Amino acid sequence: MSPHSMFARPFALFAFAAFLVLPATAENQAGAASSKSAAQEAPVQLPALPPVGEKAPVLILENDPSALLGLTLETAINRFGPPKSVSVVRGLEPWQDDAVFAYQGDYSLFWFRDRVWQVRFGKAYAGPILGLFMGDTQDKAVSLLGPADYSFPDSIAYDLKGAPFPVRARLYFADGKLRDAYVYRSDF
């Protein structure tokens, strides 16, 4: 492991956490600091955390999660509350590293810069994903969504229509059952 890669993940996580906590100074087009002081700006109101020992309510997302792609950090926090964990996922290239917000209910939001670019649903997710539920068969997926646009040994993928950018859903199967699903911008 190179010294650079040894510090990349902790630094990336620290930098992202600092982005969440430290206030930013707005700049106008000329590059000068905004005339508003930090005290005049309204802080983001975070949802209240449950009492110690109690779990936060599990949210079920829309049937078509492509609507979540492009959410801003503020919108995601206001809508879903704070994540149960934040991590960094290493991509094949340095620019592909993602910050990941994992939520109770087994879904995760993947961030590129300041927008959600991918949503993941794990095997414990209880809601519908494009009409499918975890544990459904590949045959059911094909009957609901039609023939797959892409087939892989462990998964099938569909190009979804209707978004202002290319969106793809990739469904992973184990032992013939849906176990993992990703909905993501396919133009990255």
C-alpha positions, 0 to 999 in steps of 0.5 A, a space after each residue: 500500500 502506498 503512503 498516498 493510498 494509506 491516507 486517502 480514505 481517512 482524509 476523504 472521509 474527514 474532508 466530507 465530514 468537515 463539509 457537513 459540519 463547517 459553514 461555507 462562505 458564499 462568494 459572489 461572481 466577482 469572487 468577493 465574500 458575500 455581505 451576509 455574515 454566518 449569523 444572518 444565514 438560517 442554519 439547516 434544520 436537521 430532523 430530531 434524532 430518536 431518544 437513546 435506545 430507540 431506532 429511527 423510523 425506517 423509510 420506504 422510498 418511491 417505487 421508482 428511485 430514479 427520482 432520487 438521483 440528483 438530490 442535493 445534500 440539504 434535500 437528502 438530509 431534510 428528507 431522510 435525516 442523518 444517515 446511520 453511517 458514512 463511508 468512502 467507496 474506492 472506485 477504479 479511478 481516483 475520480 470515482 471515489 464516492 461518499 456513501 450515506 447508509 440508512 437504516 432500512 438497507 438503502 444507501 445514497 452514493 454522492 458525486 460532488 454534491 449530488 446523489 448519483 446512485 442509490 443502492 438497495 440491499 437484501 433487507 430493504 422492504 419496499 418496492 423497487 420498480 415493482 419488485 421486492 427483494 427475494 423476487 425471481 429474475 423471471 418476475 423481473 423480466 415479466 414486469 420490466 421486459 427483456 433486460 437491456 444487459 445480461 451478466 452472469 449474476 445480474 441484469 440491467 435496464 436503461 430506464 426512460 423518463 429522466 433528463 439524463 441516462 439512468 440504469 437499474 442493475 438487479 443482482 440475483 443470488 440463488 435465483 432471488 433478488 438480493 441487491 439493486 442499484 439505480 444510477 446515472 449511467 453517463 458517469 
